[in-house]
Amino acid sequence: LAMGTVASHNLMRMLDVKWPGIVTAKNLLMVARLSTIPFTLASTMIGAYYRSSDSAAGATGYLLIVAFDIVLATVVAPLFGCFYAKNPSPRAAFCSVICGAIVRILLEFLLPKDGFLLMPYNNIIFYNYGTAASVNLPTFFDVDDTALWWDPTVEVCEQEQFKDFTGVDSLSAFLCSILVFTGVQLIENKLGRPLFNFPGLVPYRKDLSEPGDTEKSAEVDKAVEMEETTASKSYAEGVVKGIEDSEDSSSGNDPAPAIDVGIPAGKQDSEHYA
């Protein structure tokens, strides 16, 4: 159900750019309901057929742990950043989510995990005792026939070092997510402009008005228009500042005074700034 809601509100809303008017409350609800069918089938197939090498009963419990790890590595840092960062950047959140997920998935297969939950430690007493090397008796047994004693030089007991980095992948991916979010945020604040842009980074407001409530619907439309105008203005000012800085650095002159673009009130949209 949660994945269906995400598909409806975060993916279908992007289609409004190509097909204006397609995003309505009825269509969003329909997509959320229909998308639960493939998600449910995929989850059922994974739970039924995924098998672990350690247990014939499956490993769905481990998949639950991995799911929480993915959440920790992707959305926790952007979630706190959007509340505590000054002028949080959606591009920083996007990069943080992507990098955190990639690092967590890669470390899942790259780090050794033997199932003992013990990290490597260079001391023989922390090695795995291994399987029995001989059926004979240990040398400290008091027997008359010494031939029954175990000879370690002939039958060597192989002890392997424990190698399990479980938990390192979770914390490393989370740390990577924090560093990427902080890095992109600081770079954009330093430059005064976005590093990149693409559709979907402009926030939206959900229209919670009842059918026929034109006054409340108009308020939502006005708020959305103001947000889009603010985003376009901020982006344009960043572009202008970047051009001025590049010209000043190339000419070696003192920075030029700020340029007043003089956009009339009420016409501050992306076309006029372009």
C-alpha positions in Angstrom: 0.0 0.0 0.0 2.8 2.4 0.8 4.6 1.7 -2.4 1.4 2.2 -4.3 1.0 5.6 -2.7 4.5 6.5 -3.6 4.0 5.5 -7.2 0.8 7.5 -7.4 2.0 10.8 -5.8 5.7 10.8 -6.8 5.6 9.2 -10.3 2.2 9.9 -11.8 2.5 13.6 -10.9 5.4 13.8 -13.3 3.1 12.9 -16.2 1.2 16.2 -15.7 4.0 18.0 -17.6 3.3 15.9 -20.7 -0.4 15.4 -20.3 -1.9 18.5 -18.4 -4.9 17.7 -16.4 -4.2 14.0 -15.9 -3.4 14.5 -12.2 -6.7 14.4 -10.4 -7.8 13.0 -7.1 -9.7 10.2 -8.9 -6.8 9.2 -11.1 -4.3 9.3 -8.2 -6.5 7.0 -6.2 -7.0 4.6 -9.1 -3.2 4.4 -9.8 -2.5 3.8 -6.1 -5.0 1.0 -6.0 -3.9 -0.7 -9.2 -0.2 -0.4 -8.5 -0.6 -2.5 -5.3 -1.3 -5.6 -7.5 2.2 -5.9 -9.0 3.8 -4.9 -5.8 1.9 -7.6 -3.9 2.7 -10.2 -6.5 6.4 -9.3 -6.4 6.5 -9.5 -2.6 4.7 -12.8 -2.6 7.1 -14.3 -5.1 10.2 -13.1 -3.2 8.9 -14.4 0.1 7.9 -17.8 -1.4 11.0 -18.6 -3.5 13.9 -16.7 -1.9 16.1 -19.2 -0.2 19.2 -18.8 2.0 22.2 -21.1 1.9 22.0 -21.5 5.7 18.4 -22.5 6.0 16.0 -24.4 3.8 13.1 -22.5 5.4 14.0 -19.3 3.5 15.4 -16.0 4.7 12.6 -13.5 4.7 13.6 -12.4 8.2 16.9 -11.3 6.8 15.2 -9.4 4.0 13.3 -7.5 6.6 16.6 -6.4 8.1 17.9 -5.4 4.7 14.7 -3.4 4.1 15.2 -1.3 7.3 18.9 -0.9 6.3 17.8 0.6 2.9 15.5 3.0 4.7 18.4 4.0 7.1 20.8 4.5 4.2 18.5 6.5 2.0 15.7 8.6 3.6 16.8 9.3 7.2 19.5 11.8 6.3 17.4 13.8 3.8 14.4 13.7 6.2 16.4 15.3 9.0 18.1 17.6 6.6 14.8 19.0 5.3 13.9 20.1 8.8 17.3 21.3 10.2 19.2 22.5 7.1 18.8 26.2 6.1 17.1 26.3 2.7 17.4 22.5 2.1 18.2 21.4 -1.4 16.1 18.8 -3.2 19.2 17.9 -5.2 21.1 17.1 -2.1 18.3 14.8 -1.0 18.1 13.2 -4.4 21.9 12.5 -4.4 21.8 11.3 -0.8 19.1 8.7 -1.6 20.8 7.4 -4.7 24.3 7.2 -3.2 23.1 5.6 0.1 21.2 2.9 -1.8 24.0 2.1 -4.1 26.6 1.8 -1.3 24.3 -0.4 0.8 23.6 -2.8 -2.1 27.2 -3.0 -3.1 28.5 -3.7 0.4 25.8 -6.4 0.8 27.7 -8.5 -1.8 31.3 -7.2 -1.3 31.8 -7.6 2.5 32.4 -11.2 3.8 29.7 -12.6 6.1 30.2 -16.1 7.6 27.2 -15.9 9.9 29.1 -15.9 13.2 28.7 -12.1 13.7 32.4 -11.7 14.7 34.7 -9.3 12.9 38.3 -10.5 12.1 40.7 -10.4 15.1 44.3 -11.4 14.8 44.5 -13.7 17.8 44.4 -17.5 17.6 42.0 -17.8 20.5 39.4 -15.9 18.5 39.7 -18.3 15.5 37.1 -20.8 14.6 37.9 -24.1 16.3 36.9 -26.0 13.1 36.0 -29.6 12.7 37.7 -32.5 14.4 41.1 -33.2 12.9 41.5 -36.7 14.3 39.6 -39.6 16.0 42.5 -40.2 18.3 42.8 -39.0 21.9 44.4 -35.7 22.9 48.0 -35.9 24.3 46.9 -35.0 27.8 45.0 -38.3 28.1 46.8 -40.8 30.3 46.8 -44.0 28.3 49.3 -46.9 28.0 49.3 -47.1 24.3 50.7 -43.8 23.0 49.7 -44.8 19.5 46.2 -43.7 20.5 47.4 -40.1 21.0 46.7 -37.5 18.4 49.7 -36.2 16.6 49.1 -32.5 15.6 52.0 -32.5 13.2 50.4 -35.2 11.1 46.8 -34.4 11.5 46.6 -30.6 11.5 43.6 -28.9 12.9 42.6 -26.1 10.5 41.3 -23.0 12.3 39.8 -20.3 10.1 39.6 -16.7 11.0 36.1 -15.4 11.7 35.0 -12.9 9.0 31.7 -11.3 9.4 31.2 -7.6 8.7 27.5 -7.5 9.4 26.5 -4.0 10.5 29.5 -2.3 8.8 27.5 -2.1 5.5 24.5 -0.5 7.3 26.5 2.2 9.1 28.8 2.9 6.1 25.9 3.4 3.8 24.2 5.7 6.3 27.4 7.7 6.8 27.7 8.0 3.0 24.2 9.3 2.8 24.9 12.0 5.4 28.2 13.1 3.7 26.6 13.3 0.3 23.6 15.4 1.5 25.9 17.7 3.5 28.4 18.0 0.6 25.8 18.9 -2.1 24.1 21.3 0.3 27.3 23.1 1.2 28.4 23.3 -2.5 25.1 24.8 -3.6 25.1 27.3 -0.7 28.7 28.3 -1.7 27.9 28.7 -5.4 24.5 30.3 -4.8 22.9 28.3 -7.6 21.7 24.7 -8.2 24.2 22.1 -9.4 21.7 20.6 -11.7 18.0 20.6 -12.4 15.3 18.3 -13.8 11.5 17.9 -13.6 10.2 16.8 -10.3 12.3 19.0 -8.0 9.6 21.7 -7.7 7.4 21.0 -4.6 3.7 20.7 -4.9 0.7 21.0 -2.6 -2.0 18.4 -2.3 -5.5 19.7 -3.2 -7.5 18.6 -0.2 -10.6 20.7 -1.1 -14.0 19.1 -1.4 -15.7 19.0 -4.8 -17.4 22.3 -5.4 -15.2 24.1 -2.9 -13.9 26.6 -5.4 -12.5 29.0 -2.8 -10.2 26.5 -1.1 -9.2 25.1 -4.5 -8.3 28.6 -5.6 -6.1 29.1 -2.5 -4.2 25.9 -3.3 -3.6 27.0 -6.9 -2.4 30.4 -5.7 0.0 28.8 -3.2 1.4 26.5 -5.9 1.9 29.4 -8.3 3.8 31.3 -5.6 6.0 28.4 -4.9 6.8 27.9 -8.6 7.5 31.6 -9.0 9.8 31.5 -6.0 11.7 28.5 -7.3 12.0 30.0 -10.8 13.3 33.3 -9.4 15.8 31.6 -7.1 17.1 29.5 -10.0 17.4 32.5 -12.4 19.2 34.6 -9.8 21.6 31.7 -9.2 22.3 31.6 -13.0 22.9 35.3 -13.2 25.2 35.3 -10.2 27.2 32.4 -11.7 27.6 34.3 -15.0 28.8 37.4 -13.2 31.2 35.5 -11.1 32.7 33.7 -14.1 33.1 37.0 -16.0 34.7 38.7 -13.1 37.2 35.9 -12.6 38.1 35.8 -16.2 38.6 39.6 -16.5 40.4 40.0 -13.2 38.3 43.1 -12.4 36.4 43.8 -9.2 33.0 42.2 -8.9 30.4 44.2 -10.8 27.4 45.6 -8.8 24.3 43.4 -8.6 22.1 43.5 -11.6 18.5 44.4 -11.1 16.7 42.3 -13.7 13.5 44.4 -13.3 10.9 41.7 -13.7 7.4 43.2 -13.3 5.4 42.1 -10.3 3.1 39.2 -11.2 5.2 38.2 -14.2 8.0 36.4 -12.4 7.9 33.1 -14.1 10.4 30.9 -15.9 9.6 32.2 -19.4 10.3 35.9 -18.5 13.5 34.9 -16.7 14.6 32.8 -19.7 
